[in-house]
Amino acid sequence: MSIETYNLLSKPTYKAAFTASAAIEKHFAYQIAAAFERGEKNIATEPNKQVIEAIIDTAFWASLRKEEGRPPKISLAFLPPDQASQPLMFEYPLALTADILNKLSPAVERPGIHLGVWQQDGELYIWGTTQVIPGFCFVLEVIEPGLLVIKHRRLDGFGKFVNVAVLQGDHVKIVDEQSLSLPDCPKMLNTLLGFTNTASWNQAVNLHVQLAVSMRDHGRGGTLLIVPSDNDTWRESIIQPISYPVYPAFNRLSVLMGQQVSRHNLAAWQEELSDEIECVAGLTAVDGATIINDKHELLAFGAKITRSPGRESVKKIMLTEPIIDTPAVIIPPSSNGGTRHFSAAQFVFDQRDAFALVASQDGRFTIFSWSPCDEIVLAHRVDTLLL
């Protein structure tokens, strides 16, 4: 039986597909080449500009349709079946069309399931589904109507995929790979960007990334403060008594992060860690801030932030977003959100060896840290990286 396909010579009708494809192609070409130079194994095939345009174009028009009254949620991965692990293969490959994507969407809307897309003789088709893909595999996820995210899997395979670009209608956001070269770029932002070679499965900064994802996902808004473990000066910035102090400090995350993980027990460790992350992130939905230290021990939740004695009110912050052509701007903290954002900025202004993660109910997510270079509170908008 012949294969119905998407002809790569066809021009995309979704303008943003053409606008974004060159930058996305450049990202994957650079990262995959660098991975091969490092001697990494299990690396995906590099997508070219035409492939990227075609997948974006088809997914966008599919996102605007509905199947049985519901908009589709789809994840497409560009790879041949032999690069997948235990793939579910269709007897006959299917056309890469908006109609086919909508028909298949109910079967693949749960997290972790990808429709496999590959090419033959310059044309694209859908060959089946997979849950395991190689490192730097091109993935397009349909989040909601008109909202697409281009991402790739981390080399270690665990946790949040690395976002490369976000397309929403005519608006295109390309993640700026140079953001992490800033002198005050926090390690957590470095990991969210995902352009460093992680040497182990259980890196501390990756834990903060997973906490951020979970905080954003519960949709209630919240604040997480990360404080030093070698002093208690952070208490000067918290109204006493704390509503829900934890004693002794809950150390389950710390114990898990300190374990030696082998390939044999990796899956069980990841599952247990994910469960604990969900529990801690859930506490941030309670009114007030949740506090953990740099050893990942839970100290309190429902804590109210106040200005430290002798400190002035924070007057300005530097707002940054790791998106190309988005310069940093200095603004008053009141322009960056409500009470939750202002109190987090004040906390970091007073406690300069701490940082704060703030999730808004509307999905906005900000990392607050102190910049010793510019002597100002940095507000890093990273919701684009968490989609």
BALOBA-1460 file (C-alpha; in Angstrom, 3 decimals):
// residues 387
<rec num="1" residu="m" x="0.000" y="0.000" z="0.000"/>
<rec num="2" residu="s" x="1.398" y="3.435" z="-0.872"/>
<rec num="3" residu="i" x="2.216" y="5.934" z="1.854"/>
<rec num="4" residu="e" x="0.218" y="9.167" z="2.055"/>
<rec num="5" residu="t" x="2.656" y="11.951" z="2.931"/>
<rec num="6" residu="y" x="3.270" y="15.682" z="3.395"/>
<rec num="7" residu="n" x="5.360" y="16.990" z="0.497"/>
<rec num="8" residu="l" x="8.302" y="18.979" z="1.826"/>
<rec num="9" residu="l" x="8.267" y="21.137" z="-1.304"/>
<rec num="10" residu="s" x="4.902" y="22.559" z="-0.235"/>
<rec num="11" residu="k" x="5.037" y="26.086" z="1.143"/>
<rec num="12" residu="p" x="3.697" y="26.542" z="4.703"/>
<rec num="13" residu="t" x="0.506" y="28.577" z="4.932"/>
<rec num="14" residu="y" x="1.178" y="29.443" z="8.599"/>
<rec num="15" residu="k" x="3.542" y="32.423" z="8.344"/>
<rec num="16" residu="a" x="5.234" y="31.840" z="11.735"/>
<rec num="17" residu="a" x="6.432" y="28.416" z="10.546"/>
<rec num="18" residu="f" x="8.617" y="30.138" z="7.976"/>
<rec num="19" residu="t" x="9.661" y="32.910" z="10.411"/>
<rec num="20" residu="a" x="10.885" y="30.537" z="13.126"/>
<rec num="21" residu="s" x="12.294" y="27.600" z="11.155"/>
<rec num="22" residu="a" x="15.781" y="28.970" z="10.391"/>
<rec num="23" residu="a" x="16.573" y="29.764" z="14.043"/>
<rec num="24" residu="i" x="15.203" y="26.393" z="15.177"/>
<rec num="25" residu="e" x="17.260" y="24.567" z="12.534"/>
<rec num="26" residu="k" x="20.390" y="26.417" z="13.717"/>
<rec num="27" residu="h" x="19.736" y="25.436" z="17.341"/>
<rec num="28" residu="f" x="19.388" y="21.718" z="16.626"/>
<rec num="29" residu="a" x="22.364" y="21.696" z="14.232"/>
<rec num="30" residu="y" x="24.640" y="23.292" z="16.822"/>
<rec num="31" residu="q" x="23.489" y="21.224" z="19.797"/>
<rec num="32" residu="i" x="23.590" y="17.883" z="17.961"/>
<rec num="33" residu="a" x="27.053" y="18.606" z="16.511"/>
<rec num="34" residu="a" x="28.333" y="19.587" z="19.956"/>
<rec num="35" residu="a" x="26.891" y="16.401" z="21.481"/>
<rec num="36" residu="f" x="28.664" y="14.245" z="18.899"/>
<rec num="37" residu="e" x="31.938" y="16.085" z="19.571"/>
<rec num="38" residu="r" x="31.574" y="15.270" z="23.283"/>
<rec num="39" residu="g" x="31.137" y="11.613" z="22.387"/>
<rec num="40" residu="e" x="27.515" y="11.431" z="23.500"/>
<rec num="41" residu="k" x="25.515" y="8.383" z="22.481"/>
<rec num="42" residu="n" x="21.882" y="7.946" z="21.414"/>
<rec num="43" residu="i" x="21.596" y="11.309" z="19.628"/>
<rec num="44" residu="a" x="18.637" y="12.096" z="17.363"/>
<rec num="45" residu="t" x="18.766" y="12.875" z="13.653"/>
<rec num="46" residu="e" x="19.003" y="16.594" z="12.912"/>
<rec num="47" residu="p" x="15.846" y="18.160" z="11.378"/>
<rec num="48" residu="n" x="16.277" y="20.536" z="8.439"/>
<rec num="49" residu="k" x="14.400" y="23.768" z="7.771"/>
<rec num="50" residu="q" x="11.842" y="22.183" z="5.431"/>
<rec num="51" residu="v" x="10.978" y="19.456" z="7.935"/>
<rec num="52" residu="i" x="10.590" y="22.013" z="10.728"/>
<rec num="53" residu="e" x="8.336" y="24.235" z="8.604"/>
<rec num="54" residu="a" x="6.143" y="21.319" z="7.557"/>
<rec num="55" residu="i" x="5.616" y="19.951" z="11.061"/>
<rec num="56" residu="i" x="4.882" y="23.404" z="12.507"/>
<rec num="57" residu="d" x="2.493" y="24.260" z="9.683"/>
<rec num="58" residu="t" x="0.490" y="21.048" z="10.021"/>
<rec num="59" residu="a" x="0.383" y="21.147" z="13.823"/>
<rec num="60" residu="f" x="-0.783" y="24.768" z="13.887"/>
<rec num="61" residu="w" x="-3.802" y="24.146" z="11.673"/>
<rec num="62" residu="a" x="-4.596" y="20.969" z="13.601"/>
<rec num="63" residu="s" x="-4.546" y="22.952" z="16.868"/>
<rec num="64" residu="l" x="-7.388" y="25.180" z="15.626"/>
<rec num="65" residu="r" x="-9.733" y="22.247" z="15.036"/>
<rec num="66" residu="k" x="-11.660" y="20.179" z="17.556"/>
<rec num="67" residu="e" x="-12.270" y="16.476" z="17.889"/>
<rec num="68" residu="e" x="-15.584" y="15.665" z="19.594"/>
<rec num="69" residu="g" x="-15.750" y="19.238" z="20.852"/>
<rec num="70" residu="r" x="-12.270" y="19.262" z="22.406"/>
<rec num="71" residu="p" x="-9.117" y="20.989" z="21.106"/>
<rec num="72" residu="p" x="-6.224" y="18.594" z="20.473"/>
<rec num="73" residu="k" x="-3.179" y="18.105" z="22.666"/>
<rec num="74" residu="i" x="-0.504" y="16.431" z="20.577"/>
<rec num="75" residu="s" x="3.224" y="15.774" z="20.806"/>
<rec num="76" residu="l" x="5.089" y="15.083" z="17.545"/>
<rec num="77" residu="a" x="8.631" y="13.678" z="17.540"/>
<rec num="78" residu="f" x="10.811" y="13.662" z="14.425"/>
<rec num="79" residu="l" x="12.649" y="10.330" z="14.306"/>
<rec num="80" residu="p" x="12.619" y="7.017" z="12.426"/>
<rec num="81" residu="p" x="11.143" y="3.961" z="14.186"/>
<rec num="82" residu="d" x="14.593" y="2.403" z="14.722"/>
<rec num="83" residu="q" x="15.619" y="5.354" z="16.931"/>
<rec num="84" residu="a" x="12.646" y="4.773" z="19.254"/>
<rec num="85" residu="s" x="12.499" y="2.217" z="22.047"/>
<rec num="86" residu="q" x="9.675" y="-0.324" z="21.758"/>
<rec num="87" residu="p" x="7.627" y="1.801" z="19.346"/>
<rec num="88" residu="l" x="3.985" y="1.138" z="18.557"/>
<rec num="89" residu="m" x="3.976" y="0.992" z="14.758"/>
<rec num="90" residu="f" x="0.988" y="1.332" z="12.473"/>
<rec num="91" residu="e" x="0.655" y="-1.344" z="9.798"/>
<rec num="92" residu="y" x="0.298" y="1.423" z="7.222"/>
<rec num="93" residu="p" x="1.991" y="4.817" z="7.730"/>
<rec num="94" residu="l" x="-0.428" y="7.757" z="7.775"/>
<rec num="95" residu="a" x="-0.419" y="11.144" z="6.131"/>
<rec num="96" residu="l" x="0.889" y="14.059" z="8.158"/>
<rec num="97" residu="t" x="-2.242" y="16.191" z="7.864"/>
<rec num="98" residu="a" x="-4.257" y="18.331" z="10.275"/>
<rec num="99" residu="d" x="-7.213" y="15.983" z="9.887"/>
<rec num="100" residu="i" x="-5.199" y="12.866" z="10.786"/>
<rec num="101" residu="l" x="-3.600" y="14.614" z="13.770"/>
<rec num="102" residu="n" x="-7.011" y="15.557" z="15.112"/>
<rec num="103" residu="k" x="-8.331" y="12.023" z="14.699"/>
<rec num="104" residu="l" x="-5.314" y="10.600" z="16.588"/>
<rec num="105" residu="s" x="-5.162" y="13.261" z="19.303"/>
<rec num="106" residu="p" x="-7.398" y="11.504" z="21.913"/>
<rec num="107" residu="a" x="-5.029" y="8.510" z="21.879"/>
<rec num="108" residu="v" x="-1.857" y="10.525" z="22.475"/>
<rec num="109" residu="e" x="-2.913" y="13.455" z="24.661"/>
<rec num="110" residu="r" x="-1.448" y="12.024" z="27.868"/>
<rec num="111" residu="p" x="2.050" y="13.255" z="28.795"/>
<rec num="112" residu="g" x="5.001" y="11.290" z="27.463"/>
<rec num="113" residu="i" x="3.364" y="9.830" z="24.342"/>
<rec num="114" residu="h" x="4.681" y="11.108" z="20.997"/>
<rec num="115" residu="l" x="3.458" y="10.568" z="17.461"/>
<rec num="116" residu="g" x="6.498" y="9.508" z="15.439"/>
<rec num="117" residu="v" x="7.081" y="11.488" z="12.243"/>
<rec num="118" residu="w" x="9.656" y="10.598" z="9.596"/>
<rec num="119" residu="q" x="10.457" y="11.310" z="5.957"/>
<rec num="120" residu="q" x="10.732" y="9.208" z="2.823"/>
<rec num="121" residu="d" x="11.820" y="10.564" z="-0.554"/>
<rec num="122" residu="g" x="11.417" y="14.142" z="0.628"/>
<rec num="123" residu="e" x="7.969" y="13.625" z="2.153"/>
<rec num="124" residu="l" x="6.716" y="13.288" z="5.748"/>
<rec num="125" residu="y" x="4.465" y="10.635" z="7.274"/>
<rec num="126" residu="i" x="3.323" y="9.358" z="10.704"/>
<rec num="127" residu="w" x="4.594" y="5.858" z="11.469"/>
<rec num="128" residu="g" x="3.235" y="5.230" z="15.002"/>
<rec num="129" residu="t" x="3.818" y="6.238" z="18.631"/>
<rec num="130" residu="t" x="6.668" y="6.077" z="21.126"/>
<rec num="131" residu="q" x="7.349" y="7.031" z="24.729"/>
<rec num="132" residu="v" x="11.148" y="6.891" z="24.526"/>
<rec num="133" residu="i" x="13.125" y="9.150" z="22.187"/>
<rec num="134" residu="p" x="16.848" y="9.917" z="21.785"/>
<rec num="135" residu="g" x="18.646" y="12.994" z="23.086"/>
<rec num="136" residu="f" x="18.049" y="16.292" z="21.231"/>
<rec num="137" residu="c" x="15.106" y="14.778" z="19.390"/>
<rec num="138" residu="f" x="12.965" y="17.477" z="17.750"/>
<rec num="139" residu="v" x="9.590" y="17.568" z="19.510"/>
<rec num="140" residu="l" x="6.620" y="19.807" z="18.775"/>
<rec num="141" residu="e" x="3.892" y="19.977" z="21.394"/>
<rec num="142" residu="v" x="0.440" y="21.449" z="20.804"/>
<rec num="143" residu="i" x="-0.458" y="23.081" z="24.148"/>
<rec num="144" residu="e" x="-3.735" y="24.756" z="23.203"/>
<rec num="145" residu="p" x="-5.308" y="26.257" z="20.066"/>
<rec num="146" residu="g" x="-2.661" y="28.332" z="18.305"/>
<rec num="147" residu="l" x="0.016" y="27.671" z="20.945"/>
<rec num="148" residu="l" x="2.944" y="25.434" z="19.918"/>
<rec num="149" residu="v" x="6.203" y="24.672" z="21.735"/>
<rec num="150" residu="i" x="9.346" y="23.324" z="20.063"/>
<rec num="151" residu="k" x="11.515" y="21.391" z="22.506"/>
<rec num="152" residu="h" x="13.961" y="18.524" z="22.850"/>
<rec num="153" residu="r" x="14.646" y="15.785" z="25.339"/>
<rec num="154" residu="r" x="17.501" y="16.159" z="27.814"/>
<rec num="155" residu="l" x="20.415" y="13.791" z="27.369"/>
<rec num="156" residu="d" x="19.722" y="12.151" z="30.733"/>
<rec num="157" residu="g" x="16.088" y="11.651" z="29.728"/>
<rec num="158" residu="f" x="14.636" y="12.804" z="33.059"/>
<rec num="159" residu="g" x="12.473" y="15.783" z="33.804"/>
<rec num="160" residu="k" x="11.402" y="18.862" z="31.899"/>
<rec num="161" residu="f" x="12.195" y="18.899" z="28.178"/>
<rec num="162" residu="v" x="14.274" y="21.876" z="26.994"/>
<rec num="163" residu="n" x="12.205" y="24.525" z="25.203"/>
<rec num="164" residu="v" x="13.658" y="25.992" z="22.011"/>
<rec num="165" residu="a" x="10.820" y="28.176" z="20.688"/>
<rec num="166" residu="v" x="7.239" y="29.119" z="21.452"/>
<rec num="167" residu="l" x="4.803" y="30.075" z="18.702"/>
<rec num="168" residu="q" x="1.462" y="31.632" z="19.552"/>
<rec num="169" residu="g" x="-0.485" y="32.924" z="16.587"/>
<rec num="170" residu="d" x="1.783" y="35.350" z="14.747"/>
<rec num="171" residu="h" x="4.014" y="35.820" z="17.790"/>
<rec num="172" residu="v" x="7.293" y="33.869" z="17.814"/>
<rec num="173" residu="k" x="9.621" y="33.565" z="20.814"/>
<rec num="174" residu="i" x="13.041" y="31.988" z="20.206"/>
<rec num="175" residu="v" x="14.934" y="31.072" z="23.361"/>
<rec num="176" residu="d" x="18.194" y="33.009" z="23.647"/>
<rec num="177" residu="e" x="21.047" y="30.537" z="24.096"/>
<rec num="178" residu="q" x="23.341" y="33.383" z="25.157"/>
<rec num="179" residu="s" x="21.297" y="34.167" z="28.277"/>
<rec num="180" residu="l" x="23.354" y="31.817" z="30.393"/>
<rec num="181" residu="s" x="26.553" y="33.717" z="29.547"/>
<rec num="182" residu="l" x="25.396" y="36.652" z="31.673"/>
<rec num="183" residu="p" x="27.576" y="36.934" z="34.806"/>
<rec num="184" residu="d" x="24.579" y="36.794" z="37.152"/>
<rec num="185" residu="c" x="22.648" y="34.060" z="35.339"/>
<rec num="186" residu="p" x="21.511" y="31.664" z="38.126"/>
<rec num="187" residu="k" x="22.274" y="27.968" z="37.839"/>
<rec num="188" residu="m" x="18.591" y="27.172" z="37.724"/>
<rec num="189" residu="l" x="18.111" y="29.305" z="34.603"/>
<rec num="190" residu="n" x="21.157" y="27.607" z="33.097"/>
<rec num="191" residu="t" x="19.504" y="24.216" z="33.572"/>
<rec num="192" residu="l" x="16.138" y="25.419" z="32.278"/>
<rec num="193" residu="l" x="17.850" y="26.555" z="29.099"/>
<rec num="194" residu="g" x="19.404" y="23.105" z="28.983"/>
<rec num="195" residu="f" x="22.528" y="23.867" z="26.956"/>
<rec num="196" residu="t" x="25.026" y="22.381" z="29.395"/>
<rec num="197" residu="n" x="26.087" y="18.760" z="29.555"/>
<rec num="198" residu="t" x="24.562" y="17.274" z="32.704"/>
<rec num="199" residu="a" x="26.971" y="14.765" z="34.152"/>
<rec num="200" residu="s" x="24.546" y="12.976" z="36.468"/>
<rec num="201" residu="w" x="20.864" y="12.218" z="36.838"/>
<rec num="202" residu="n" x="20.479" y="13.838" z="40.248"/>
<rec num="203" residu="q" x="21.787" y="17.388" z="39.903"/>
<rec num="204" residu="a" x="20.529" y="19.824" z="42.538"/>
<rec num="205" residu="v" x="19.554" y="22.563" z="40.104"/>
<rec num="206" residu="n" x="17.443" y="20.119" z="38.131"/>
<rec num="207" residu="l" x="15.375" y="19.568" z="41.273"/>
<rec num="208" residu="h" x="14.511" y="23.266" z="41.335"/>
<rec num="209" residu="v" x="13.464" y="23.072" z="37.703"/>
<rec num="210" residu="q" x="11.057" y="20.214" z="38.457"/>
<rec num="211" residu="l" x="9.675" y="22.126" z="41.440"/>
<rec num="212" residu="a" x="9.080" y="25.127" z="39.173"/>
<rec num="213" residu="v" x="7.225" y="22.995" z="36.616"/>
<rec num="214" residu="s" x="5.029" y="21.459" z="39.312"/>
<rec num="215" residu="m" x="4.305" y="24.851" z="40.898"/>
<rec num="216" residu="r" x="3.175" y="26.239" z="37.575"/>
<rec num="217" residu="d" x="1.092" y="23.176" z="36.787"/>
<rec num="218" residu="h" x="-1.062" y="23.330" z="39.934"/>
<rec num="219" residu="g" x="-2.350" y="26.691" z="38.685"/>
<rec num="220" residu="r" x="-2.998" y="28.288" z="42.075"/>
<rec num="221" residu="g" x="0.054" y="30.532" z="42.182"/>
<rec num="222" residu="g" x="2.704" y="30.306" z="44.879"/>
<rec num="223" residu="t" x="6.113" y="31.325" z="46.183"/>
<rec num="224" residu="l" x="9.095" y="29.102" z="46.933"/>
<rec num="225" residu="l" x="12.075" y="30.590" z="48.788"/>
<rec num="226" residu="i" x="15.460" y="28.826" z="48.642"/>
<rec num="227" residu="v" x="17.649" y="29.929" z="51.564"/>
<rec num="228" residu="p" x="21.186" y="29.036" z="52.766"/>
<rec num="229" residu="s" x="21.513" y="26.125" z="55.169"/>
<rec num="230" residu="d" x="24.472" y="27.598" z="57.081"/>
<rec num="231" residu="n" x="22.601" y="30.524" z="58.708"/>
<rec num="232" residu="d" x="19.126" y="31.638" z="59.814"/>
<rec num="233" residu="t" x="19.239" y="35.284" z="58.765"/>
<rec num="234" residu="w" x="16.333" y="34.607" z="56.393"/>
<rec num="235" residu="r" x="14.068" y="34.555" z="59.473"/>
<rec num="236" residu="e" x="14.534" y="38.341" z="59.752"/>
<rec num="237" residu="s" x="12.476" y="38.662" z="56.571"/>
<rec num="238" residu="i" x="9.633" y="36.413" z="57.766"/>
<rec num="239" residu="i" x="6.798" y="37.451" z="60.078"/>
<rec num="240" residu="q" x="6.913" y="35.444" z="63.314"/>
<rec num="241" residu="p" x="5.422" y="33.144" z="64.293"/>
<rec num="242" residu="i" x="5.373" y="31.230" z="61.019"/>
<rec num="243" residu="s" x="1.963" y="29.743" z="60.244"/>
<rec num="244" residu="y" x="3.244" y="26.265" z="59.393"/>
<rec num="245" residu="p" x="6.821" y="25.657" z="60.550"/>
<rec num="246" residu="v" x="8.263" y="22.195" z="59.936"/>
<rec num="247" residu="y" x="10.367" y="20.636" z="62.699"/>
<rec num="248" residu="p" x="12.492" y="18.738" z="62.299"/>
<rec num="249" residu="a" x="13.106" y="19.865" z="58.739"/>
<rec num="250" residu="f" x="11.539" y="17.446" z="56.248"/>
<rec num="251" residu="n" x="14.526" y="15.951" z="54.436"/>
<rec num="252" residu="r" x="13.038" y="13.404" z="52.041"/>
<rec num="253" residu="l" x="14.087" y="15.393" z="48.966"/>
<rec num="254" residu="s" x="17.569" y="15.803" z="50.418"/>
<rec num="255" residu="v" x="17.895" y="12.053" z="51.031"/>
<rec num="256" residu="l" x="16.767" y="11.221" z="47.501"/>
<rec num="257" residu="m" x="19.100" y="13.769" z="45.925"/>
<rec num="258" residu="g" x="22.017" y="12.300" z="47.885"/>
<rec num="259" residu="q" x="21.448" y="8.737" z="46.740"/>
<rec num="260" residu="q" x="23.743" y="7.053" z="44.248"/>
<rec num="261" residu="v" x="21.608" y="6.194" z="41.255"/>
<rec num="262" residu="s" x="22.410" y="3.419" z="38.800"/>
<rec num="263" residu="r" x="20.634" y="2.494" z="35.602"/>
<rec num="264" residu="h" x="19.147" y="-0.486" z="37.422"/>
<rec num="265" residu="n" x="17.243" y="1.598" z="39.981"/>
<rec num="266" residu="l" x="16.883" y="4.823" z="37.966"/>
<rec num="267" residu="a" x="13.180" y="4.409" z="37.107"/>
<rec num="268" residu="a" x="12.158" y="3.729" z="40.724"/>
<rec num="269" residu="w" x="14.253" y="6.664" z="41.953"/>
<rec num="270" residu="q" x="12.729" y="9.029" z="39.377"/>
<rec num="271" residu="e" x="9.201" y="7.980" z="40.315"/>
<rec num="272" residu="e" x="9.829" y="8.484" z="44.029"/>
<rec num="273" residu="l" x="11.521" y="11.841" z="43.444"/>
<rec num="274" residu="s" x="8.636" y="13.011" z="41.262"/>
<rec num="275" residu="d" x="6.136" y="12.110" z="43.994"/>
<rec num="276" residu="e" x="8.075" y="14.108" z="46.610"/>
<rec num="277" residu="i" x="8.393" y="17.085" z="44.242"/>
<rec num="278" residu="e" x="4.618" y="17.098" z="43.756"/>
<rec num="279" residu="c" x="4.103" y="17.107" z="47.534"/>
<rec num="280" residu="v" x="6.447" y="20.029" z="48.185"/>
<rec num="281" residu="a" x="5.199" y="22.021" z="45.180"/>
<rec num="282" residu="g" x="1.641" y="21.459" z="46.389"/>
<rec num="283" residu="l" x="2.465" y="23.287" z="49.627"/>
<rec num="284" residu="t" x="3.187" y="26.457" z="47.633"/>
<rec num="285" residu="a" x="-0.539" y="26.646" z="46.837"/>
<rec num="286" residu="v" x="-1.139" y="27.546" z="50.500"/>
<rec num="287" residu="d" x="-1.252" y="31.305" z="51.129"/>
<rec num="288" residu="g" x="2.255" y="32.534" z="51.972"/>
<rec num="289" residu="a" x="5.694" y="31.291" z="50.980"/>
<rec num="290" residu="t" x="7.128" y="27.786" z="51.169"/>
<rec num="291" residu="i" x="10.747" y="27.709" z="52.361"/>
<rec num="292" residu="i" x="13.429" y="25.121" z="51.611"/>
<rec num="293" residu="n" x="17.182" y="25.382" z="52.104"/>
<rec num="294" residu="d" x="20.028" y="24.673" z="49.711"/>
<rec num="295" residu="k" x="20.158" y="21.105" z="51.053"/>
<rec num="296" residu="h" x="16.559" y="20.654" z="49.783"/>
<rec num="297" residu="e" x="15.142" y="20.389" z="53.309"/>
<rec num="298" residu="l" x="11.618" y="21.743" z="53.832"/>
<rec num="299" residu="l" x="11.599" y="24.335" z="56.645"/>
<rec num="300" residu="a" x="8.151" y="25.925" z="56.506"/>
<rec num="301" residu="f" x="5.151" y="26.836" z="54.385"/>
<rec num="302" residu="g" x="2.473" y="29.517" z="54.635"/>
<rec num="303" residu="a" x="5.205" y="31.988" z="55.694"/>
<rec num="304" residu="k" x="4.540" y="35.744" z="55.384"/>
<rec num="305" residu="i" x="7.379" y="37.875" z="53.994"/>
<rec num="306" residu="t" x="8.250" y="41.219" z="55.584"/>
<rec num="307" residu="r" x="10.976" y="43.822" z="55.181"/>
<rec num="308" residu="s" x="14.043" y="43.074" z="57.322"/>
<rec num="309" residu="p" x="14.800" y="45.514" z="60.172"/>
<rec num="310" residu="g" x="16.930" y="48.410" z="58.940"/>
<rec num="311" residu="r" x="16.367" y="47.634" z="55.276"/>
<rec num="312" residu="e" x="14.691" y="50.050" z="52.893"/>
<rec num="313" residu="s" x="11.917" y="49.062" z="50.539"/>
<rec num="314" residu="v" x="13.056" y="47.676" z="47.188"/>
<rec num="315" residu="k" x="12.681" y="50.476" z="44.636"/>
<rec num="316" residu="k" x="13.629" y="48.851" z="41.345"/>
<rec num="317" residu="i" x="14.259" y="45.502" z="39.712"/>
<rec num="318" residu="m" x="15.815" y="44.409" z="36.411"/>
<rec num="319" residu="l" x="13.361" y="42.361" z="34.369"/>
<rec num="320" residu="t" x="14.882" y="39.846" z="31.961"/>
<rec num="321" residu="e" x="13.477" y="37.169" z="29.668"/>
<rec num="322" residu="p" x="15.684" y="34.607" z="27.866"/>
<rec num="323" residu="i" x="14.152" y="35.403" z="24.486"/>
<rec num="324" residu="i" x="16.058" y="36.733" z="21.462"/>
<rec num="325" residu="d" x="15.619" y="40.499" z="20.947"/>
<rec num="326" residu="t" x="14.160" y="40.986" z="24.430"/>
<rec num="327" residu="p" x="16.492" y="43.384" z="26.307"/>
<rec num="328" residu="a" x="16.589" y="43.696" z="30.079"/>
<rec num="329" residu="v" x="14.619" y="46.643" z="31.482"/>
<rec num="330" residu="i" x="14.707" y="48.349" z="34.868"/>
<rec num="331" residu="i" x="11.245" y="48.832" z="36.329"/>
<rec num="332" residu="p" x="9.621" y="49.436" z="39.719"/>
<rec num="333" residu="p" x="8.672" y="46.115" z="41.344"/>
<rec num="334" residu="s" x="5.011" y="47.157" z="41.409"/>
<rec num="335" residu="s" x="5.035" y="46.981" z="37.598"/>
<rec num="336" residu="n" x="5.961" y="43.296" z="37.632"/>
<rec num="337" residu="g" x="2.922" y="41.850" z="39.373"/>
<rec num="338" residu="g" x="0.997" y="41.939" z="42.618"/>
<rec num="339" residu="t" x="1.836" y="41.434" z="46.282"/>
<rec num="340" residu="r" x="3.375" y="38.001" z="45.736"/>
<rec num="341" residu="h" x="5.960" y="39.354" z="43.256"/>
<rec num="342" residu="f" x="6.720" y="42.462" z="45.306"/>
<rec num="343" residu="s" x="7.299" y="40.486" z="48.520"/>
<rec num="344" residu="a" x="9.589" y="38.022" z="46.705"/>
<rec num="345" residu="a" x="11.632" y="40.923" z="45.279"/>
<rec num="346" residu="q" x="11.858" y="42.436" z="48.772"/>
<rec num="347" residu="f" x="12.973" y="39.120" z="50.258"/>
<rec num="348" residu="v" x="15.818" y="38.745" z="47.740"/>
<rec num="349" residu="f" x="16.747" y="42.429" z="48.188"/>
<rec num="350" residu="d" x="17.145" y="41.793" z="51.929"/>
<rec num="351" residu="q" x="18.504" y="38.224" z="51.759"/>
<rec num="352" residu="r" x="20.996" y="38.417" z="48.919"/>
<rec num="353" residu="d" x="22.250" y="34.843" z="49.253"/>
<rec num="354" residu="a" x="18.718" y="33.491" z="48.667"/>
<rec num="355" residu="f" x="16.467" y="33.344" z="45.639"/>
<rec num="356" residu="a" x="12.723" y="33.088" z="45.086"/>
<rec num="357" residu="l" x="10.470" y="31.271" z="42.604"/>
<rec num="358" residu="v" x="7.069" y="32.859" z="42.003"/>
<rec num="359" residu="a" x="4.213" y="31.294" z="40.025"/>
<rec num="360" residu="s" x="1.172" y="33.330" z="39.020"/>
<rec num="361" residu="q" x="-2.288" y="31.872" z="38.531"/>
<rec num="362" residu="d" x="-2.143" y="32.993" z="34.889"/>
<rec num="363" residu="g" x="0.925" y="30.817" z="34.230"/>
<rec num="364" residu="r" x="3.567" y="33.540" z="34.515"/>
<rec num="365" residu="f" x="6.704" y="32.342" z="36.339"/>
<rec num="366" residu="t" x="9.548" y="34.478" z="37.691"/>
<rec num="367" residu="i" x="12.890" y="33.640" z="39.334"/>
<rec num="368" residu="f" x="14.181" y="36.410" z="41.613"/>
<rec num="369" residu="s" x="17.904" y="36.598" z="42.393"/>
<rec num="370" residu="w" x="20.397" y="39.252" z="43.494"/>
<rec num="371" residu="s" x="22.876" y="40.632" z="40.958"/>
<rec num="372" residu="p" x="26.214" y="41.475" z="42.598"/>
<rec num="373" residu="c" x="27.414" y="42.941" z="39.294"/>
<rec num="374" residu="d" x="24.576" y="45.435" z="38.881"/>
<rec num="375" residu="e" x="23.590" y="45.560" z="42.578"/>
<rec num="376" residu="i" x="19.941" y="45.077" z="41.771"/>
<rec num="377" residu="v" x="17.274" y="42.398" z="42.117"/>
<rec num="378" residu="l" x="16.946" y="40.410" z="38.882"/>
<rec num="379" residu="a" x="13.486" y="39.187" z="37.907"/>
<rec num="380" residu="h" x="13.904" y="36.408" z="35.325"/>
<rec num="381" residu="r" x="10.643" y="35.716" z="33.424"/>
<rec num="382" residu="v" x="10.919" y="32.023" z="32.533"/>
<rec num="383" residu="d" x="7.341" y="30.888" z="31.823"/>
<rec num="384" residu="t" x="8.320" y="30.431" z="28.160"/>
<rec num="385" residu="l" x="10.828" y="27.792" z="29.301"/>
<rec num="386" residu="l" x="8.283" y="25.919" z="31.441"/>
<rec num="387" residu="l" x="5.538" y="25.291" z="28.855"/>
